[in-house]
C-alpha cells in the first residue's frame, strides 16, 4: 500500500480535476485499509474514548447513558482485532458521548467546557488520522533521477561537449529489473544524439549476477563483437554517487518494440519473422573462448568452468546456481519450489553437447525491430551458458502466431545442426517454471518489505504467481510421462 500511495500522490500531482478527485478517494481508501491492518491506533483511540465516557458520566450522571456503552474487556494487543469490531466499539463510544453532551451545559463550569473541547478533538482525530499516512514514504539515500540531475551529470562528465542541452527526457514504463530512460542531447561537438540509459533499481528482483551493470556492459560488448545486433554501448557509469544508481548508456537503436513476452502486438511480415529466427539461431551458434577478455569481465566467467557439456552446465545450474540465486532474493522457503528443485536434480539430461549462449528472455519486448529486421537484442542480465531448449520453450510461444513448435525446431536444426528432443523441452519447462515462480515470490517479498520496490511488480507478485504455481504439477507430470 505504501508503493501504491506513492504512485497515487505522483499521479495526483499531474492529473486533471476529475482524475485528481478519484485518485484522492483511492488514497483515502488505502489509508483506511492501512488503519484496519494496524489496529494500534484503534486500541489507543478506544482507550482514550472510554476515559472520556467515564469523565463525562462523573460530570453529569445521565440516566441510562451508562447502558448505551456496555462494559467490555479492556482493549489490549491480545484483544480481537477484527476491523468491524473495532469500528463498532468506536461507534458505541460516540453514542454514549452524544447522550452525555445532550445533558451538559458548557457554560456551567470550566470542567464541562474543557471536557467538551477535548471530546470534539477526540472525534476529529479519528477522521484526520485517515489522512496522515497519505504522505509518500521517503526512500532512504535515494537521489532523484530527473532531467535536471542528468543534465548536470552530462555537463560534468563531458566538459568538452560545449553548448550541451538535454532536449528530451522520457522514462519508460514497464520493465522489472532496470529503469530505462530515453534521452536526447544536442551540443556543438556531437550534434544531436539519441541515447538510452539502463539504470539499476534499488530492488533487484532476481539477483542475477548479470543484473550488475558493470558485468552486463561487457556482456553486451561481447555479443556485439560476436556479430549479434545490440544497441551500441557507449559508456558505463559504475559510480552510483553521481545519480544515485549505476547505469549503462547506449546509442538508441533504430526501430521499435513490436510486442511483449506474450507475442507481437500486430501482424508481422515474413521477413521480420525470418530475421528474428536468424538472430536467435546466430546467438546459439556463438562460441565463447575461455580466454576472451570480455567474457572474463562479464557474468559468463562463472559458467566457463562448467561449459564441457550440457550435462555439466545443467548440473551446476540446478544444484548450485539456482539455490544460491534463490537465497540472494531473500524469499521465504517455498515447498513447491523445493520439490521442483529436487525433481530437476534427479532428472538432469545426459547430453555431451556443448552449451550455448542463452539470452533468458528472447521475446518481442527485448527486440528492437526496424525495416531490415532485428536491429538490437536488449536486456542481457539473465544470459548465461546452458541448454538451448531453455530459450526455445520461451521464444517459440512468442512466435506462436507464425511458427508452431515443429516448424520452429526444424528451422533451428537447419541453422545449428542441433536436434532438440521433447524430453529436454519438457525438462526446461520445469526449469522455467521455477525461475518464474521465484521472480513472483521475490516481487511479493520486495513489495511487502520495502518502499522503494517498482510498483510494476505488483502484477507479477499478485497475479502471475497463481498462474505459474498452478503449472508445477502438470509440467512435472508431462516430463515424467515422456
DOLUMTOR-343361 format. One line per field, with one value per residue (C-alpha): x, y, z; chain; residue in one letter; residue number from 1. Coordinates in steps of 0.5 Angstrom, whole numbers, plus 500, padded with zeros to 3 digits. Example, Ala and Ser with C-alpha at 12.3 -4.5 7.8 and 13.67 -1.06 7.14 Angstrom:
% DOLUMTOR-343361
u <- (525; 527)
v <- (491; 498)
w <- (516; 514)
c <- (A; A)
r <- (A; S)
k <- (1; 2)
END
This chain:
% DOLUMTOR-343361
u <- (500; 506; 508; 501; 500; 507; 504; 498; 501; 505; 499; 495; 500; 500; 493; 487; 481; 476; 482; 485; 479; 479; 486; 485; 479; 483; 489; 484; 481; 488; 489; 483; 486; 492; 489; 485; 491; 495; 490; 495; 491; 484; 487; 489; 483; 478; 482; 482; 475; 473; 477; 472; 466; 468; 470; 463; 459; 462; 461; 454; 451; 446; 440; 441; 447; 452; 448; 449; 456; 456; 462; 467; 474; 480; 483; 489; 494; 491; 484; 480; 483; 478; 476; 469; 469; 474; 469; 463; 467; 468; 461; 459; 463; 461; 453; 455; 459; 453; 448; 453; 453; 446; 445; 452; 452; 459; 457; 456; 463; 470; 471; 465; 468; 474; 471; 467; 473; 477; 471; 471; 478; 478; 472; 476; 482; 479; 478; 484; 488; 486; 490; 496; 499; 498; 505; 509; 514; 521; 527; 533; 539; 536; 538; 532; 534; 531; 532; 536; 541; 542; 544; 549; 552; 553; 556; 561; 563; 563; 566; 568; 561; 560; 553; 550; 543; 538; 533; 529; 528; 523; 523; 519; 514; 515; 521; 522; 530; 532; 530; 530; 530; 531; 534; 537; 543; 545; 552; 557; 561; 557; 550; 544; 545; 539; 541; 538; 540; 539; 540; 540; 534; 534; 531; 534; 528; 532; 539; 542; 550; 548; 544; 550; 551; 559; 558; 552; 556; 562; 557; 553; 560; 562; 555; 557; 564; 561; 557; 550; 546; 546; 545; 552; 554; 558; 560; 559; 558; 560; 560; 553; 554; 553; 546; 544; 545; 550; 548; 550; 549; 548; 546; 539; 538; 533; 527; 522; 519; 513; 510; 512; 513; 507; 508; 507; 502; 501; 502; 509; 511; 515; 522; 521; 520; 526; 530; 528; 530; 536; 538; 536; 540; 546; 546; 546; 552; 557; 562; 566; 573; 575; 581; 576; 578; 570; 568; 572; 569; 562; 558; 559; 566; 562; 560; 566; 569; 562; 562; 565; 558; 550; 550; 556; 552; 545; 548; 552; 545; 540; 545; 549; 547; 539; 539; 544; 540; 534; 538; 540; 533; 531; 525; 522; 522; 517; 515; 513; 520; 524; 520; 522; 529; 530; 526; 531; 537; 534; 533; 539; 539; 545; 548; 555; 553; 556; 552; 550; 549; 542; 539; 534; 528; 529; 522; 519; 519; 527; 528; 528; 526; 527; 525; 531; 529; 532; 537; 538; 537; 536; 537; 543; 542; 539; 544; 549; 551; 546; 541; 538; 532; 531; 531; 527; 521; 521; 522; 517; 511; 513; 513; 507; 502; 507; 511; 509; 514; 515; 517; 521; 525; 526; 529; 533; 536; 538; 541; 545; 545; 542; 536; 532; 528; 522; 525; 529; 524; 520; 525; 527; 519; 520; 527; 523; 517; 522; 525; 518; 516; 522; 521; 514; 516; 521; 517; 512; 517; 520; 513; 512; 519; 521; 518; 523; 520; 518; 510; 510; 512; 505; 502; 508; 507; 500; 497; 502; 505; 498; 499; 506; 505; 499; 504; 508; 504; 502; 509; 513; 508; 509; 516; 516; 511; 516)
v <- (500; 505; 504; 505; 511; 514; 513; 516; 522; 523; 522; 527; 532; 531; 529; 534; 536; 529; 525; 528; 527; 520; 519; 523; 518; 512; 514; 515; 508; 505; 509; 506; 499; 501; 503; 497; 492; 496; 497; 500; 507; 504; 501; 507; 511; 507; 507; 515; 515; 510; 515; 521; 517; 516; 523; 525; 521; 524; 531; 530; 523; 521; 516; 511; 514; 508; 503; 506; 503; 497; 495; 490; 488; 493; 494; 490; 487; 481; 483; 481; 486; 485; 492; 491; 490; 496; 500; 498; 500; 507; 508; 505; 511; 516; 514; 515; 521; 524; 522; 526; 532; 533; 534; 538; 546; 548; 555; 552; 550; 550; 543; 542; 547; 543; 536; 538; 541; 535; 531; 535; 534; 526; 525; 530; 526; 519; 523; 527; 520; 517; 523; 522; 516; 520; 523; 519; 515; 517; 513; 513; 515; 516; 521; 523; 522; 528; 532; 537; 532; 528; 535; 537; 530; 530; 537; 535; 528; 531; 538; 539; 538; 545; 548; 542; 541; 536; 536; 530; 526; 520; 515; 509; 505; 497; 493; 490; 490; 496; 504; 505; 513; 515; 522; 526; 531; 537; 540; 544; 537; 532; 535; 531; 525; 520; 516; 510; 510; 503; 504; 499; 500; 500; 493; 487; 482; 476; 478; 475; 477; 480; 485; 488; 493; 493; 486; 487; 492; 487; 482; 487; 488; 481; 480; 486; 483; 477; 480; 480; 486; 490; 497; 500; 501; 508; 508; 505; 509; 505; 510; 511; 517; 522; 520; 515; 509; 505; 505; 504; 509; 506; 509; 509; 503; 505; 501; 500; 494; 490; 487; 484; 477; 474; 476; 481; 487; 487; 482; 482; 481; 474; 478; 480; 473; 471; 476; 474; 467; 468; 473; 467; 462; 466; 467; 460; 459; 464; 460; 464; 463; 461; 467; 472; 478; 481; 474; 475; 482; 479; 475; 469; 468; 464; 459; 458; 452; 448; 449; 442; 439; 441; 435; 439; 446; 444; 440; 447; 451; 446; 444; 450; 457; 457; 455; 461; 466; 464; 465; 472; 474; 473; 470; 465; 458; 455; 448; 447; 451; 446; 440; 442; 443; 436; 434; 437; 435; 427; 428; 432; 431; 426; 430; 431; 437; 444; 449; 455; 463; 463; 470; 468; 473; 473; 476; 482; 486; 485; 486; 493; 492; 496; 496; 491; 486; 486; 492; 490; 485; 488; 486; 481; 481; 474; 471; 465; 459; 453; 448; 451; 448; 453; 459; 455; 454; 461; 464; 460; 461; 469; 467; 462; 466; 465; 459; 452; 448; 443; 448; 452; 446; 445; 452; 451; 445; 447; 453; 450; 443; 441; 436; 438; 433; 433; 431; 437; 441; 438; 439; 446; 448; 446; 450; 456; 455; 455; 462; 465; 463; 465; 472; 473; 471; 476; 481; 480; 480; 486; 490; 487; 489; 495; 502; 503; 497; 498; 498; 495; 488; 488; 485; 480; 479; 478; 476; 471; 467; 464; 462; 460; 456; 452; 449; 446; 439; 439; 440; 435; 430; 431; 431; 424; 422; 423)
w <- (500; 501; 494; 491; 496; 493; 486; 487; 490; 484; 479; 483; 482; 475; 474; 472; 476; 475; 476; 482; 486; 484; 486; 493; 494; 492; 497; 503; 502; 502; 509; 512; 510; 513; 519; 520; 519; 524; 530; 535; 533; 535; 541; 544; 541; 544; 551; 551; 549; 555; 559; 556; 558; 565; 566; 563; 567; 573; 571; 569; 571; 566; 567; 562; 559; 562; 559; 552; 552; 556; 560; 556; 557; 556; 549; 549; 544; 545; 544; 538; 532; 527; 524; 524; 532; 533; 529; 533; 539; 537; 535; 542; 545; 540; 542; 550; 549; 545; 550; 556; 551; 551; 558; 559; 559; 557; 560; 567; 569; 566; 567; 563; 558; 558; 557; 551; 548; 549; 547; 540; 539; 540; 535; 530; 531; 528; 521; 521; 522; 516; 512; 516; 512; 505; 505; 500; 504; 503; 500; 504; 501; 494; 489; 484; 477; 474; 467; 472; 475; 469; 465; 471; 471; 463; 464; 469; 465; 458; 459; 452; 450; 449; 449; 451; 452; 454; 449; 451; 458; 457; 463; 460; 464; 464; 466; 472; 473; 470; 470; 462; 460; 453; 452; 447; 447; 443; 443; 439; 438; 437; 435; 436; 440; 441; 447; 452; 460; 463; 471; 477; 481; 489; 489; 485; 483; 481; 484; 477; 477; 470; 474; 476; 470; 471; 468; 464; 460; 458; 456; 451; 448; 448; 444; 439; 438; 436; 431; 434; 434; 440; 442; 442; 449; 450; 457; 464; 470; 476; 481; 484; 488; 481; 480; 486; 481; 477; 469; 462; 457; 449; 443; 441; 436; 430; 430; 436; 440; 437; 443; 450; 453; 450; 443; 438; 438; 431; 425; 422; 415; 414; 413; 420; 423; 419; 422; 429; 428; 424; 430; 435; 431; 431; 438; 439; 435; 438; 442; 447; 448; 455; 455; 452; 456; 455; 458; 464; 465; 464; 468; 464; 467; 472; 467; 463; 468; 467; 460; 458; 456; 457; 463; 467; 466; 468; 474; 476; 475; 479; 484; 486; 482; 483; 490; 491; 487; 491; 497; 495; 494; 501; 500; 505; 503; 498; 499; 491; 489; 494; 491; 484; 485; 488; 482; 477; 481; 480; 472; 469; 462; 460; 454; 452; 447; 448; 452; 448; 450; 453; 453; 458; 455; 448; 446; 443; 449; 448; 441; 437; 430; 424; 417; 416; 421; 428; 430; 437; 442; 449; 457; 458; 465; 465; 460; 461; 458; 458; 454; 448; 450; 456; 451; 446; 450; 452; 445; 441; 444; 443; 435; 436; 432; 426; 428; 431; 435; 430; 425; 430; 431; 424; 422; 429; 427; 420; 423; 428; 427; 434; 435; 441; 443; 447; 454; 454; 452; 458; 463; 461; 462; 469; 470; 467; 472; 478; 475; 474; 481; 484; 481; 483; 490; 490; 488; 493; 498; 496; 496; 503; 506; 502; 500; 494; 490; 483; 483; 477; 480; 484; 478; 478; 485; 486; 479; 476; 482; 482; 474; 475; 481; 478; 473; 477; 478; 470; 468; 472; 470; 463; 464; 467; 462; 457)
c <- (A; A; A; A; A; A; A; A; A; A; A; A; A; A; A; A; A; A; A; A; A; A; A; A; A; A; A; A; A; A; A; A; A; A; A; A; A; A; A; A; A; A; A; A; A; A; A; A; A; A; A; A; A; A; A; A; A; A; A; A; A; A; A; A; A; A; A; A; A; A; A; A; A; A; A; A; A; A; A; A; A; A; A; A; A; A; A; A; A; A; A; A; A; A; A; A; A; A; A; A; A; A; A; A; A; A; A; A; A; A; A; A; A; A; A; A; A; A; A; A; A; A; A; A; A; A; A; A; A; A; A; A; A; A; A; A; A; A; A; A; A; A; A; A; A; A; A; A; A; A; A; A; A; A; A; A; A; A; A; A; A; A; A; A; A; A; A; A; A; A; A; A; A; A; A; A; A; A; A; A; A; A; A; A; A; A; A; A; A; A; A; A; A; A; A; A; A; A; A; A; A; A; A; A; A; A; A; A; A; A; A; A; A; A; A; A; A; A; A; A; A; A; A; A; A; A; A; A; A; A; A; A; A; A; A; A; A; A; A; A; A; A; A; A; A; A; A; A; A; A; A; A; A; A; A; A; A; A; A; A; A; A; A; A; A; A; A; A; A; A; A; A; A; A; A; A; A; A; A; A; A; A; A; A; A; A; A; A; A; A; A; A; A; A; A; A; A; A; A; A; A; A; A; A; A; A; A; A; A; A; A; A; A; A; A; A; A; A; A; A; A; A; A; A; A; A; A; A; A; A; A; A; A; A; A; A; A; A; A; A; A; A; A; A; A; A; A; A; A; A; A; A; A; A; A; A; A; A; A; A; A; A; A; A; A; A; A; A; A; A; A; A; A; A; A; A; A; A; A; A; A; A; A; A; A; A; A; A; A; A; A; A; A; A; A; A; A; A; A; A; A; A; A; A; A; A; A; A; A; A; A; A; A; A; A; A; A; A; A; A; A; A; A; A; A; A; A; A; A; A; A; A; A; A; A; A; A; A; A; A; A; A; A; A; A; A; A; A; A; A; A; A; A; A; A; A; A; A; A; A; A; A; A; A; A; A; A; A; A; A; A; A; A; A; A; A; A; A; A; A; A; A)
r <- (X; X; X; X; X; X; X; X; X; X; X; X; X; X; X; X; X; X; X; X; X; X; X; X; X; X; X; X; X; X; X; X; X; X; X; X; X; X; X; X; X; X; X; X; X; X; X; X; X; X; X; X; X; X; X; X; X; X; X; X; X; X; X; X; X; X; X; X; X; X; X; X; X; X; X; X; X; X; X; X; X; X; X; X; X; X; X; X; X; X; X; X; X; X; X; X; X; X; X; X; X; X; X; X; X; X; X; X; X; X; X; X; X; X; X; X; X; X; X; X; X; X; X; X; X; X; X; X; X; X; X; X; X; X; X; X; X; X; X; X; X; X; X; X; X; X; X; X; X; X; X; X; X; X; X; X; X; X; X; X; X; X; X; X; X; X; X; X; X; X; X; X; X; X; X; X; X; X; X; X; X; X; X; X; X; X; X; X; X; X; X; X; X; X; X; X; X; X; X; X; X; X; X; X; X; X; X; X; X; X; X; X; X; X; X; X; X; X; X; X; X; X; X; X; X; X; X; X; X; X; X; X; X; X; X; X; X; X; X; X; X; X; X; X; X; X; X; X; X; X; X; X; X; X; X; X; X; X; X; X; X; X; X; X; X; X; X; X; X; X; X; X; X; X; X; X; X; X; X; X; X; X; X; X; X; X; X; X; X; X; X; X; X; X; X; X; X; X; X; X; X; X; X; X; X; X; X; X; X; X; X; X; X; X; X; X; X; X; X; X; X; X; X; X; X; X; X; X; X; X; X; X; X; X; X; X; X; X; X; X; X; X; X; X; X; X; X; X; X; X; X; X; X; X; X; X; X; X; X; X; X; X; X; X; X; X; X; X; X; X; X; X; X; X; X; X; X; X; X; X; X; X; X; X; X; X; X; X; X; X; X; X; X; X; X; X; X; X; X; X; X; X; X; X; X; X; X; X; X; X; X; X; X; X; X; X; X; X; X; X; X; X; X; X; X; X; X; X; X; X; X; X; X; X; X; X; X; X; X; X; X; X; X; X; X; X; X; X; X; X; X; X; X; X; X; X; X; X; X; X; X; X; X; X; X; X; X; X; X; X; X; X; X; X; X; X; X; X; X; X; X; X)
k <- (1; 2; 3; 4; 5; 6; 7; 8; 9; 10; 11; 12; 13; 14; 15; 16; 17; 18; 19; 20; 21; 22; 23; 24; 25; 26; 27; 28; 29; 30; 31; 32; 33; 34; 35; 36; 37; 38; 39; 40; 41; 42; 43; 44; 45; 46; 47; 48; 49; 50; 51; 52; 53; 54; 55; 56; 57; 58; 59; 60; 61; 62; 63; 64; 65; 66; 67; 68; 69; 70; 71; 72; 73; 74; 75; 76; 77; 78; 79; 80; 81; 82; 83; 84; 85; 86; 87; 88; 89; 90; 91; 92; 93; 94; 95; 96; 97; 98; 99; 100; 101; 102; 103; 104; 105; 106; 107; 108; 109; 110; 111; 112; 113; 114; 115; 116; 117; 118; 119; 120; 121; 122; 123; 124; 125; 126; 127; 128; 129; 130; 131; 132; 133; 134; 135; 136; 137; 138; 139; 140; 141; 142; 143; 144; 145; 146; 147; 148; 149; 150; 151; 152; 153; 154; 155; 156; 157; 158; 159; 160; 161; 162; 163; 164; 165; 166; 167; 168; 169; 170; 171; 172; 173; 174; 175; 176; 177; 178; 179; 180; 181; 182; 183; 184; 185; 186; 187; 188; 189; 190; 191; 192; 193; 194; 195; 196; 197; 198; 199; 200; 201; 202; 203; 204; 205; 206; 207; 208; 209; 210; 211; 212; 213; 214; 215; 216; 217; 218; 219; 220; 221; 222; 223; 224; 225; 226; 227; 228; 229; 230; 231; 232; 233; 234; 235; 236; 237; 238; 239; 240; 241; 242; 243; 244; 245; 246; 247; 248; 249; 250; 251; 252; 253; 254; 255; 256; 257; 258; 259; 260; 261; 262; 263; 264; 265; 266; 267; 268; 269; 270; 271; 272; 273; 274; 275; 276; 277; 278; 279; 280; 281; 282; 283; 284; 285; 286; 287; 288; 289; 290; 291; 292; 293; 294; 295; 296; 297; 298; 299; 300; 301; 302; 303; 304; 305; 306; 307; 308; 309; 310; 311; 312; 313; 314; 315; 316; 317; 318; 319; 320; 321; 322; 323; 324; 325; 326; 327; 328; 329; 330; 331; 332; 333; 334; 335; 336; 337; 338; 339; 340; 341; 342; 343; 344; 345; 346; 347; 348; 349; 350; 351; 352; 353; 354; 355; 356; 357; 358; 359; 360; 361; 362; 363; 364; 365; 366; 367; 368; 369; 370; 371; 372; 373; 374; 375; 376; 377; 378; 379; 380; 381; 382; 383; 384; 385; 386; 387; 388; 389; 390; 391; 392; 393; 394; 395; 396; 397; 398; 399; 400; 401; 402; 403; 404; 405; 406; 407; 408; 409; 410; 411; 412; 413; 414; 415; 416; 417; 418; 419; 420; 421; 422; 423; 424; 425; 426; 427; 428; 429; 430; 431; 432; 433; 434; 435; 436; 437; 438; 439; 440; 441; 442; 443; 444; 445; 446; 447; 448; 449; 450; 451; 452; 453; 454; 455; 456; 457; 458; 459; 460; 461; 462; 463; 464; 465; 466; 467; 468; 469; 470; 471; 472; 473; 474; 475; 476; 477; 478; 479; 480; 481; 482)
END
